[in-house]
Amino acid sequence: MTIKPLFDKVVVKATNKEETTKSGFILPSSSQEKQQTAVVVAVGPGGLVDGKEVSMQVKVGDTVLYAKYSGSDFKVDGEEFTIIRQSDILAIVE
């Protein structure tokens, strides 16, 4: 299945999560915070959004840092993804 975001939306996939603390304790997934770093999987075309012209600044393959409580999580073919607005992306990690 292919995911094609609309307008200024970006589909991201979280990078691998740390499952142990620096001291070696293993953290259950329920106690871990939501990842804020992800890899861009798909990018919408941009265009006219809320009366303003939006040009996309990210591209597929970029690693980005996004706002903590942004986006919608979903699963496709057993993989977890998040759809966020480009305005929720805080930085491109280089």
PyMOL commands that set and color helices and strands:
alter all, ss='L'
color gray80, all
select helices_A, chain A and resi 29-31+86-88
alter helices_A, ss='H'
color red, helices_A
select strands_A, chain A and resi 9-14+37-43+47-49+52-54+63-66+72-76+79-85+89-93
alter strands_A, ss='S'
color yellow, strands_A
deselect
rebuild
show_as cartoon
